[in-house]
Amino acid sequence: MQAASLGIPFQPVRGLFGTDVATAGGFATVRDPYSGEDIYVVPRIRPDWAVLHVHEADEQGNARLYGSPGYDLVMAEAAAHVILTQPSREFSGNFCIDDVVLHQMAGVREYWLIDPSRKQAEFYLLGPDGIYASMPVGEDGIFRSHVLDGFWLKVDWLWQDPLPTLMSVLKEWGFVK
């Protein structure tokens, strides 16, 4: 992601010579213009979305992270879109007032409230009026996103003990056999 955050197509990487990583990853080599040595490069990773948990945020999408932001800034620069979340200060029933208002004002099209302690999941879609409306879970227990085309989630997966393995979920989604 470092390369994408800098707006360059690849990132030079040391330490891959003599390993199978470069071959398995299909990485290329380039000649270092300063030393003349070959060096591996990896392609940039440009995610569609980055989700960052911040300490403060406002309605315009400005955010503040306390302490060292670490890799958060790299992810924010690399991603095409950024979702900000922040701790809530006021609660009303299940809703976190600050979060809901901020997400509505920021135009976040789909908003999920997952409460593992109560085993509750609520899904909301931003309407044309800028207000969230509840999205039902299907009779089959599956939530189907209106924003992430083709994405679905068995809500019961969230409460399974133990949680389903990543491989079992990927199989159900048809990504692996």
C-alpha positions, 0 to 999 in steps of 0.5 A: 500500500505504500506505493499506492499512497505515494502514487507510484506503480510499484515498491522496491523490496529488499530481501527476496533473493534466495526465497520462493516468495518472489516467484510465487508472488510473480514479482519483477526485478528492475535495475537500481539506477544508482547501484546497478544491482537488480532489486525486486519490486512489488505492485502497488495495492490500491484497496477500494475501501479503508476503514479507519477507527479514529478518536475524533471526526466531524461532519466534513470527514476530517479526523484526528488520531491520537498518538502515532497514526502508524499505518492508518495514514498510508491506508487512507492515502492508498484507498479509493474511499475511506470510512471513518468510525469513532467512539460514541459518546451518547447512546439512545437505545441501540443507536450511537447518536454521534456515529449515526449523525456523522455517517448520515452527514458524510453520506455513508450509504449503508450502516451496520450496527452489530451487537454481539452481546445481544446477538443483534444485527441492524442494517440501514440504507441511506435514503434520498432524503439523507436519512437511514431506513432499516434494511430487512434480513431475508427470511433465509437469515441472509443480509444482502447489501444494497451497496456492495454488489453481490455481497451477502452475509448469513447473520447467524455467522456472527453469533456462531461459537466458534465463529466459522472459519474464513475458508468455510465462508469463502467456500459458501461465497463461491470464492474457493472450492 
